Amino acid sequence: MISITAIIKSKIETTETVKEMVHNLVANTRKEAACIRYDLHYTDTVFIIWEEWKDQAGLDIHNEQSYLKDFITASENLLAAPIQVYKTTQVL
């Protein structure tokens, strides 16, 4: 299993737009066969997605999906910082 944490920080004035875009991303991603978990958490202008994938092949397929690529492109000017993505290993 592969765990990913993605942190998305919107500009204050674009938070609602980014929220709608992230909700769309989550809804589409949860339909993917290799997606075990794709949970969205947020506060103010920070959106955190906690992901779990069956395997690297499934994650690779996700990374090629048009809705993910479209989200990255469309959100670029709406964010306060670049999207941070961390591939992590569970310790406890």
N, C-alpha and C positions, 0 to 999 in steps of 0.2 A: 504494500500500500504506500502511496505517496501523499504527503501532506504539503499543502501550500497555504501561505497566508499572504493576501494581497491588501495593501493599504492605499486607499484613494482619498485624496484631500481636495475637496472642491473649494473654489472661491466662494466667499459668503454670498455674493449676488447670484451665483449659479447653482446653489445647493439643490433647489427643487428640480431643476433640469437634470442634474447629475443623478439625483435620487431616482427619477423616472427611468433614466438610462440604465442604472445599476439594477433596478427591479426587472427590467426587460432581460438584461444579461443573465440574471439569476434564473428567471423562468425558463429561458432557452437552455441554459447549461444543465439544469436539473433533469432534462429529458435525455441527456447523453448516456449511453449504455455504461460507460466506464466511470461515471460520476457516482460516488458513494455519498458524498456530503458536499453541499455548496451553501453554506450558511452566511447570511448577511447580518452584520451588526453595525450600528452607527450611532454617532453622537455629534450634534452640531454639524460640522462640515467634514467629518472624517467617517469614511465607510470602510469597514473591514470585512473581507470575505475569507472565511475559513473553508478550505477545500480539502477533500480526500478523494483520491483516484485509485482505481483498481491496479493500474500499472502505468508504466511510462508510455506505452503505446497509446493508451486511452488519453493520457494528458497531451501527447503529441497531436492526436486528432482534435482535441479541444482547442489547442493553440492555433489550429488552421481554420477554425469555424469563422464564417463571414460575420456573424453577429459579434464575436469577440474582436475581430479586426476592426469592424465598423465602430464598436464602442471605443476602442483605443484611439482611432483617428478622430472621431467626433468629439471626444472629451478633452482632447489635447489643450484647447484654448479655454476650457472651462475649469481646469484644475489649478490649484495653488502650487502644486509640486508634481514632479513626475510620479507615476504609479510605482509603488515599491512592491516587489514580489519576492517572497522568501520561500525556498524549498526547505522544509524542516524535517527533523526526525524526533519522534516522541521519545522523551527521556523517562518519564514516570507514567 
